[in-house]
Amino acid sequence: MNKTKEYFLASLVTLSVFSTDLYLSSFKELKSVFGCQLSDIQWSISAYLMGFAFSMLLCAMLSDSIGRKKTIMLGLAVYFFASLICMNAKTLFVFSSGRFFQAFGGCTTSIVTRVIAREAYTGSKATGVLSNMFIIMAISLLLAPVLGGFIQEALGWKGHFVFMAGFSFTLFAFSFPLLQETFTEKVKVSLLLDDFKTKTKEVFSVQTYRIHLFLIVTLWISFFTFISGSSLLFLEYFQKTPSEFGLIYAAVMLGFMIGNFLSKRSERMLSKGVALISLASVLFVSTLWFSNLYVVVFTAFTYMAGLGTILPISQVKATQDIQSQVSVGFSWMYFMQMIFAAIGGILLHRFPVNPKMPLLVMALIGCLQVFLYFTKIKEEENELATIS
């Protein structure tokens, strides 16, 4: 696989980032278009997360049945038509339904693309390709909200979905010459299901996996709580323009990226991540009584830095004792991240409209992380240190 194909493979993973972060600045206009509350538009994020969660289990079996390339191209085709549905939606229900089906494309390009990279390369070459994916994804994480803000001011909310449809169509067209099929042995879905059930039982019997899975899932809930509530907080409460919102959002996400880089230094950085989240949680509670944009942004940045530090380390720790079932372990991990994040978003809608509610939820989850670390994870680390 040449360099062009490598970078095309890396570019595929950005589709899911643009799917969630690009249109956040349009929430205020969507509120007027659909005649609803700003908080109701958050249903579209929950719909995407639900679709992503169920697609995750489906695309794993589908890619083993019809192949990697066909699965990705099918996902891109579904994504394209789902974007057209969103673009022409007259009601919030139709719009959210389109978002649900967009998630299938986002899932295939996120998950199956990484599988292709692992199958096409080995050793340091595979690490290099996966690193390229991370770099391009990190750039898109910062670029998407800023680009979304400018698109909103220039073209309005439909401009975001024109971009999504055009981007997915372009990826689909270039998939013919640039996407390589790496899986030739097709497997019957019935056999895959039986194997999946057996390995699932083995995975959930491991205590370390269960502890870190709970840690990861609760953190993911707080991550998407911020994403869902950011439009209400910055666009309506702080009265920022779409382009200003994009810059603020990118600044907060920079904290998540820094946390990811910190996590590479050592597994001991887990305690530092917990410390950052505990500090941010205290500051979040203080913002309930006084409001300052810079304090909120700094606190959210700090929280995301802690979250970005903890997540990669916990993923490694969760799967360290299930090496023979690691693919199943990751499948359930990502499924539960998305499904519980979606449920968290739905429950958040049940509360009265309050722009600071996401900050309180994040603070409570932060306190839960600290409690879990000192009662379970720290105890486990001390036992391992004693044994060694």
HUBEL-V890616 format. One record per pair of residues at least 24 apart in sequence whose C-alpha atoms are under 7 Angstrom apart, sorted by the first residue. I is the first residue (numbers start at 1). J is the second residue. Records with the same first field share a line. If there is no record, write none. Layout:
BEGIN
I->J / J
END
This chain:
BEGIN
5->178 / 179
6->129
9->113
10->132 / 133 / 136
11->136
12->109
13->109 / 110 / 133 / 137
14->137 / 140
15->106
16->106 / 110
17->140 / 141
18->144
21->144 / 145
22->144 / 145 / 147 / 148 / 160
23->148 / 160
24->231
25->148 / 149 / 152 / 231 / 242 / 245 / 246
26->152 / 157
27->231
29->157
34->91 / 92
38->232
39->232 / 349 / 353
42->228
43->96 / 346
44->96 / 99
45->228
46->342 / 345 / 346
47->96 / 99 / 100
48->99 / 100 / 103
49->338 / 339 / 342
50->100 / 338 / 339 / 342
51->100 / 101 / 103 / 104
52->103 / 104 / 107 / 338
53->335 / 338 / 339
55->104 / 107
56->107 / 331 / 335
57->331
59->108
61->189 / 192
64->186 / 187
65->186 / 187 / 188 / 189
66->186
67->181 / 183 / 184
68->112 / 181 / 182 / 183
69->179 / 180 / 181
71->108
72->108 / 109 / 112
73->172
75->104 / 105 / 108
76->105 / 168 / 172
78->102 / 105
79->104 / 105 / 168
80->165 / 168 / 169
83->161 / 164 / 165
84->165
87->158 / 161
116->182
119->182
120->182
138->257
142->250 / 253
145->246 / 249 / 250
146->243 / 246 / 247 / 250
148->246
149->242 / 243 / 245 / 246
150->243
152->242
153->242
196->328
199->325 / 328
200->328
203->322 / 325 / 329
208->318
209->318 / 319
212->314 / 318
213->318 / 333
215->369
216->311 / 314
217->336 / 337 / 340
218->365
219->307
220->337 / 341
221->340 / 341 / 344
222->361 / 362 / 365
224->341
225->345 / 358
226->358
229->355 / 358
232->355
233->355 / 356
237->355
252->297 / 300 / 301 / 304
253->301 / 304
255->301 / 302 / 304 / 305
256->304 / 305 / 307 / 308
257->308
258->305
259->305 / 306 / 307 / 308 / 309
260->308 / 309
262->309
263->309 / 312 / 313
267->313
269->309
270->309 / 310 / 313
273->306 / 307 / 309 / 310
274->306 / 369 / 370
276->302 / 303 / 306
277->302 / 303 / 306 / 366
278->366 / 367 / 370
281->362 / 363 / 366 / 367
282->363
284->359 / 360 / 363
285->360 / 363
288->356
END
